[in-house]
Amino acid sequence: MKIPAPRPWRRAARGDAGRITAFVLPLMVALMSFGGLALDGGLALAAKNRCLGEAQEAARAGAQALDLAAYRADGTIRLDPAQARQLAQDYLTDIGTDGTVNATEDTVTVTVTTAQDTQLLHLLGIDELTVTAVGTAQPQPGISTPE
């Protein structure tokens, strides 16, 4: 009994050559785009959470700058804006983050902006995503103050 030799792959007809490539190429680009959105979107969300935490902590640090003269005189709780800006900016410098600080007698507002490098979207020409977060803090009544 004779075993037949395996058949080589059949060649596509001349009219079919290259059609699968025309279908697979856009499909692969779409899959890479969705994967890039999922991965880089998750990294951007994590960076946003990190920026928000940094901004809120810097604002809380600035909100500790009470105007002690006003508090001792009549119990008014308000901030010393210059000292609040300095405390918030010092906190940002200590953690190695850049941000802008705005302080009034009532509120400290800190804005932190960072650039998150992309992992997959750079293949589509998007090299980084800009992430911004804003944190605010106010002095709270009832909290003991230094005498």
Helices and strands as residue ranges (DSSP letters): G 14-16, H 19-62, H 68-74, H 81-95, E 99-103, E 108-117, G 121-124, E 128-137
